[in-house]
Amino acid sequence: MASFTAEASTATVTRSCLEKFQQCIQHLQGKDKIHGQTRLADLRLWSDSVGAAASAKASLDSRFQHRPNDINFIRGLLSMLEGLLQDCLTAASDGSDVRDAITNIDSTVDSLAFIGVQIRRSGRKSRLRKADDSFDENRDKYRKLRAHLACVVTAKPTEGGRPEMKAKGSTVSITSSI
């Protein structure tokens, strides 16, 4: 199984885990079944939030192509989850106790959820950094815009144009040509 996941994309391994989870749930009973359904929902949320099952540029593999250690760690967790789900499926099919397998599955899904939070945070930081860089590149344009807006605000325009101004005893009316 390890050689399969080492060569497979993160999306493929994620989809395999989702399928194994569904198979496992079919063999669980009572509270264990409900708990399994909840954890499957958690895994689906994680997958959707980080793009684990996405393709092309949205995929984790594409976004993490320059971070091979991180993507290998995530694939390793998914591979481990796949094995734990197989253990749970085997135990549930045999009528054996599934508590240990469920505890390990919970721990692995929780680890993936924690990593998902970190991935989303790093994405936000990256977007903010890009926005800051864009501001630095266009600083002169923003200074000109700021000066223009300051001029407009200082002039205190109204819908009918600028207000009337008094100049040394006479009234001067300034109107807008807009």
Backbone torsions as a table, in degrees:
resi	resn	phi	psi	omega
1	MET	NA	-36.7	-177.6
2	ALA	-63.1	-38.8	179.8
3	SER	-67.6	-32.3	177.6
4	PHE	-63.3	-47.4	-175.8
5	THR	-74.0	-26.6	178.7
6	ALA	-67.1	-32.7	-178.8
7	GLU	-94.0	-23.0	-175.9
8	ALA	-79.3	154.8	176.9
9	SER	-72.6	160.9	177.1
10	THR	-60.4	-37.5	179.1
11	ALA	-62.0	-41.9	-179.9
12	THR	-64.6	-45.2	-179.7
13	VAL	-66.3	-39.2	178.8
14	THR	-62.4	-47.1	179.1
15	ARG	-62.1	-37.3	177.9
16	SER	-63.4	-41.5	177.6
17	CYS	-63.5	-41.8	179.3
18	LEU	-62.4	-41.1	178.3
19	GLU	-66.0	-44.3	179.5
20	LYS	-62.3	-38.9	178.4
21	PHE	-59.4	-45.7	179.9
22	GLN	-62.9	-40.9	178.2
23	GLN	-63.2	-42.2	-179.0
24	CYS	-64.0	-44.1	-178.8
25	ILE	-60.4	-35.4	180.0
26	GLN	-61.7	-25.9	-178.0
27	HIS	-98.4	-6.0	-179.8
28	LEU	-86.0	160.4	-178.3
29	GLN	-128.3	151.5	170.6
30	GLY	56.5	-131.3	-177.4
31	LYS	-62.6	-34.6	178.9
32	ASP	-62.6	-38.7	179.4
33	LYS	-65.9	-45.3	179.0
34	ILE	-63.0	-42.6	178.3
35	HIS	-62.8	-41.8	177.9
36	GLY	-62.1	-40.1	177.8
37	GLN	-64.2	-38.8	178.1
38	THR	-64.6	-43.7	-179.2
39	ARG	-69.8	-32.8	174.3
40	LEU	-63.0	-42.5	177.2
41	ALA	-61.7	-40.0	177.5
42	ASP	-62.1	-42.4	179.5
43	LEU	-65.8	-40.4	177.3
44	ARG	-62.9	-42.7	177.6
45	LEU	-61.0	-44.0	178.2
46	TRP	-60.1	-48.1	-178.4
47	SER	-58.3	-45.4	-179.8
48	ASP	-68.5	-38.2	-175.6
49	SER	-70.9	-30.4	-179.6
50	VAL	-104.5	-6.9	-179.0
51	GLY	77.2	31.1	-176.6
52	ALA	-64.7	-31.1	-179.8
53	ALA	-103.2	8.4	-178.9
54	ALA	-75.4	167.3	178.2
55	SER	-123.3	170.4	178.0
56	ALA	59.4	-139.5	-173.7
57	LYS	-67.5	-23.6	-179.0
58	ALA	-78.6	-12.5	-175.4
59	SER	-71.2	153.5	175.2
60	LEU	-61.5	-39.9	-179.8
61	ASP	-58.0	-42.1	-179.8
62	SER	-70.4	-45.8	-176.9
63	ARG	-69.9	-26.7	-177.7
64	PHE	-107.5	20.6	-176.6
65	GLN	-61.3	-26.2	178.9
66	HIS	-95.5	7.8	178.5
67	ARG	-129.6	65.4	-174.0
68	PRO	-62.3	-33.2	179.5
69	ASN	-64.1	-40.1	-179.7
70	ASP	-66.6	-46.0	-178.2
71	ILE	-68.1	-34.9	176.7
72	ASN	-66.6	-36.3	177.0
73	PHE	-63.9	-44.6	179.0
74	ILE	-63.6	-44.0	177.6
75	ARG	-62.2	-37.5	177.7
76	GLY	-62.2	-43.2	176.5
77	LEU	-62.6	-42.7	179.0
78	LEU	-64.6	-39.4	178.2
79	SER	-64.4	-42.1	177.8
80	MET	-63.4	-42.4	178.1
81	LEU	-61.1	-40.9	178.6
82	GLU	-59.9	-43.5	177.6
83	GLY	-65.5	-40.7	178.4
84	LEU	-65.4	-38.1	177.3
85	LEU	-65.6	-36.9	176.6
86	GLN	-65.3	-41.9	177.0
87	ASP	-60.9	-42.6	179.3
88	CYS	-64.4	-42.6	179.1
89	LEU	-61.9	-43.9	179.2
90	THR	-63.2	-46.5	-179.7
91	ALA	-64.2	-42.0	-179.7
92	ALA	-66.5	-37.5	179.1
93	SER	-66.9	-36.2	-179.4
94	ASP	-81.8	-10.6	-175.8
95	GLY	80.8	13.7	179.4
96	SER	-79.1	172.3	178.6
97	ASP	-71.7	129.4	-177.5
98	VAL	-105.3	3.2	-174.7
99	ARG	-58.2	-45.0	-179.7
100	ASP	-62.9	-43.7	179.5
101	ALA	-63.3	-41.6	179.8
102	ILE	-64.8	-41.3	178.0
103	THR	-60.8	-44.0	179.1
104	ASN	-67.5	-37.9	177.0
105	ILE	-63.5	-44.2	178.3
106	ASP	-57.2	-46.2	-178.6
107	SER	-62.0	-41.9	-179.1
108	THR	-69.1	-42.6	177.8
109	VAL	-64.3	-39.1	176.5
110	ASP	-62.0	-40.3	177.8
111	SER	-63.0	-43.1	177.5
112	LEU	-63.2	-39.3	178.8
113	ALA	-63.8	-41.7	178.3
114	PHE	-62.8	-44.1	177.9
115	ILE	-62.8	-38.0	177.9
116	GLY	-59.5	-41.6	177.2
117	VAL	-61.7	-43.1	-179.5
118	GLN	-65.9	-38.1	178.3
119	ILE	-63.7	-44.9	179.7
120	ARG	-65.1	-39.6	177.6
121	ARG	-63.0	-43.2	-179.4
122	SER	-66.6	-33.2	176.3
123	GLY	-65.0	-39.9	178.4
124	ARG	-65.3	-44.9	179.1
125	LYS	-61.4	-40.4	179.3
126	SER	-62.8	-44.2	178.9
127	ARG	-63.4	-40.9	178.1
128	LEU	-64.8	-39.4	178.9
129	ARG	-63.8	-42.1	177.9
130	LYS	-63.6	-39.6	178.3
131	ALA	-64.7	-41.9	177.5
132	ASP	-62.9	-43.0	178.9
133	ASP	-62.9	-39.5	178.1
134	SER	-63.0	-39.6	178.3
135	PHE	-63.5	-43.8	-179.9
136	ASP	-62.2	-40.0	-179.0
137	GLU	-66.6	-30.9	-176.3
138	ASN	-110.9	25.6	-174.9
139	ARG	-55.0	-42.2	-177.7
140	ASP	-63.6	-42.0	178.4
141	LYS	-62.0	-41.4	-179.4
142	TYR	-67.8	-35.5	176.6
143	ARG	-63.1	-43.5	178.9
144	LYS	-64.3	-41.9	178.4
145	LEU	-63.7	-42.8	179.2
146	ARG	-61.3	-44.0	179.1
147	ALA	-62.5	-42.4	179.0
148	HIS	-62.5	-46.6	-179.4
149	LEU	-65.0	-37.4	176.8
150	ALA	-62.9	-39.7	177.8
151	CYS	-63.8	-43.9	179.8
152	VAL	-63.5	-44.7	-179.4
153	VAL	-65.5	-40.4	179.6
154	THR	-64.4	-34.8	-179.1
155	ALA	-71.9	-15.4	179.4
156	LYS	47.7	61.2	-178.5
157	PRO	-70.9	156.3	174.4
158	THR	-120.2	-179.8	179.2
159	GLU	-63.3	-31.9	-178.7
160	GLY	-91.7	6.2	-178.4
161	GLY	116.8	-162.1	179.7
162	ARG	-78.1	152.8	178.9
163	PRO	-67.5	161.2	179.4
164	GLU	-67.4	143.3	179.0
165	MET	-119.3	142.6	177.7
166	LYS	-100.6	132.7	179.4
167	ALA	-127.3	111.2	175.1
168	LYS	40.3	64.5	174.1
169	GLY	85.0	-13.9	178.8
170	SER	-117.4	158.0	179.4
171	THR	-99.6	127.8	177.5
172	VAL	-113.3	127.1	-180.0
173	SER	-104.1	125.7	177.5
174	ILE	-109.2	121.9	-179.3
175	THR	-118.0	158.3	-179.7
176	SER	-88.0	144.5	176.7
177	SER	-95.2	7.4	-178.6
178	ILE	-85.7	NA	NA
